[in-house]
């Protein structure tokens, strides 16, 4: 489960002080121990009981202009700092099951009861309210290809709550959690490790009953653009999709390139051949996805017309 990092004391920090410490204090997003060293700083920000309210009031006065311009997350998140290449800081709101936003919109937007890992590490602390509950698991990322339906050895650790002042370090591709509603509206603060390679690492959701990978849940914006380029940009777009399918470091993206190329093929036989060739040539996730795609094309191919 995530590392619980003991912190104590009543000293507090302003947001600017935390940003300055992270920028100038040797924060290394790729080193677990380096991140853990900043747990006391996050706890000190948690001890500051006015800063978040002040930020929210200012955003409301400006009709949330700052969030609209910089926040790539949904309305659950207030982005507190997002201009560093090594980290971002955010506040997350966690409504209770009986809160109107859950009653009217459901739990899915808040990722409740969606077991998942993370493709980044992050520090978190309970800031307001009793805190959300989680069922925690661990697994070996290196042993998983990532194909939906693949069996995964998930080891249950415990159910616990992100209580006020509790600081935890979620370790990328180790810790899996299924978040559950808090007993009352709660807020957590996060310091997320960021890097240019984050999106290249696949993030998974899991089926706990079957102990399987359910899906790859990385945002798919780049994959959509590759498909659009192949469909609408002529030979140059097709050449780009070809390059992505062969050279991109992410197998997920290479498969998106294959899908883009397949969509330009005139008939189901040539589309199936493209996927079959990739399945025979590649390994791991790409080979598995290509085999699935070839079978899907075959199953949906039009029947021969009687002569």
PETAVEN-V878218 format. One line per field, one symbol per residue. psi: psi as a letter, one per 30 degrees, with the letter a starting at -180 (. if undefined). Layout:
BEGIN
psi=???
END
This chain:
BEGIN
psi=lkkkjklllgkllleeeeeeeeefggkjfgjeeeeffgeeeeeeeefjgfeeeeeeeeeeeghheeeeefjflaffkjkekgflffllklkkkjllefkeeeefflfefggkhjklakgllkklkjeklfkllkkkllljeffkegkkfkkkikjkelklkilkfkkkjkkkgekkkjklklflklklkkjkkllffeffkkkklljeefhlkelkgkkgeeeeeeeeeeffgbeeeeeeeeeefffkfkeeeeeeeeeeeeffkfleeeeeeeeeeeefellbeeeeeeeeeeeeeeegkklkkk.
END
